[in-house]
Amino acid sequence: MKRGVISWLDRTGLGLLSPSVLVLLAVFVAPLLFLVPTSLHPYVPGEGIGTEWTLKNYTDILGDSFYLRIIGRTLALGLIVVLATAIIGYPLAYFLARTRSRLRPWLIILVVFPLLLNLVVRSFGWIVLLANRGLINDWLRAAEIIEKPIKLLFNFSGLLIGLTHIFLPFMILVLIGTIQNISRDVEDAASTLGAKRREVFLKVTLPLSLPGILSGAILVFVLTISALVTPRLLGGPTYQVMSTLIFDEFLKVLNWPRGAAMAFILTAIVLVLVWASGLLARKLSTFR
Amino acid sequence: MATLDISGLTKRFDAFLAVDQFAIHVEQGTFVSLLGPSGCGKSTILRMIAGLLEPDAGSIRIGGEDVTWQPIHKRNIGLVFQSYALFPHMSVFENVAFGLRRRRVEEAAIKARVGEALEMVHLGGLERRLPRELSGGQQQRVALARAIAPQPTLLLLDEPLSNLDAKLRDAMRFEVRRLQQELGITTVFVTHDQEEALTMSDQICVLSQGVLQQLGTPREIYDDPRTSFVAEFFGRSNGFDGKVASIGDNASVALSEHMSLPTARLPDGAAVGDPVRVTIRQESLKVSAPGANGGTGLRGSLELVSFAGSTAQFLVRLDDGIELNGETRIARGTKLPPKGGSVDVALAPEDVIVMARS
């Protein structure tokens, strides 16, 4: 029996996965499962977590327009950050993947460099730039383009700008890998067959980059909707997204059951989206 | 269908001169090979004809029209890449239809012409397959069909056979040639394989270090090389540095102090004592038992004999120490001369190829 299991692990190669699977089970899946019962108990103010079983935490959240608005805002933020990083990142990644410059390694380090800086520092940098009396508003007023400062901080645009900046390197790194794998000959073949530059891009380069765009998008989306530090700093105490709300429920309100329920709702949404994009990817790769 | 005229074509990569003042005139419907070792500039020339590279100087005319500065997509050429470069995300049909769609051909006509092109390369029925579902040879055929479907004026082939295994390569060689003649399309073929160039081409253009060495029919190039590079590039040969020993009717070249060989032709204006490069093809050496023919009076001993199927290869050490490699066809059951025995070596004066050496 035991030998059977071992040889099965050997044959399928699943044995190689076991260290990472064990770590994930211990530090990720197990704590998550502990939270499942928590999310199904009521919270009694002043006492703590009750003992009876209920779905109230879930129904409260999904039936409350305040929470639904924040869920919607979080998903919209994720989508728009994905779009922004893809649109800004693609040309850059294309250049970095194709350039023959000797500076290329340094340029790639430049892309990665912001990741080496502490997240708090980077987010504070944006506060300095975006505040009402910050650099951008001061310049715009000095140039007499605007009269009153534009509100860029503690709202959607602040989060959008900050998160786009912070997650751009992830998108670029994923895209560089994909674009590098597209053979130059294939693009050249398209132009010898009479395709203009725009057509080469739209008919060949872009479709062949789609798998990379998709995996970059999933990565950035998941990072964005689960980001905590940047939304907290750039959104302030009042402009909430799902992650800051969950954080507050757990550590400020101490309403663990509701926090857990919110966490599971967010997880479920992410799983559905990742599953759907997996389907999409399979469809794209067998496109005829 | 068109002529191709190239003049003064030059391309530099930083300090490296890749192509130097290359010129050629190709008649309509001609199959011309650019032949040379890697780095000789043949692919660079092809890419400039295609428009994938801009020349530093010179001009390219297709059918009399100057295309030197025309963008690639307007040139109406078909290019087959060494890597095939098929579109991996498109079916065979869409790959072949790509050029037609760019030319805004009607859907019904596209269907007919893609079918026709695929029939020509014997791939009818595989329209819906993806490139990755095809074998290397099939992918090669799709690449060919894709290049010819839009009816280009010029077909460019960049080492299209070098990724195929030997048997398939031989078969494709004739198929490409047959296709080219059926279509009557002017074709430029880049290769480093002399056999491919010899068997497929109307004209061969031998290149070395970016410079045109010789242009001619396969026969002319092989039988009458004009530079020592061309002489030694084809077949297996022995090369020696020597000096002109005598001129006139009894022209000969000295390979060492004691030994000279009669030759049929010396370089123009050669004088006694001029340094020359002497090339002797392996197949032009004939060995026989001592005394059998009094021919050139070369005498030596067989150092090595090896059986290589339809031929035997041997190494003769002449009496004054010069070693010559030879190759001779053998019939079934022919006895090979014993190793170490002494032999007579016959060498016709026409087979002693002499080039000026600077």
Interface residues (C-beta under 8 A of the other chain):
Chain A: S183 D185 V186 D188 A189 A190 S191 T192 L193 G194 A195 K196 E199 K203 V204 P207 L208 S285 T286 F287 R288
Chain B: A50 G51 L52 I72 H73 K74 R75 N76 I77 G78 L79 F81 S83 A85 L86 F87 P88 H89 M90 S91 E94 F98 G99 R102 R103 R128 L130 R146 A147 P150
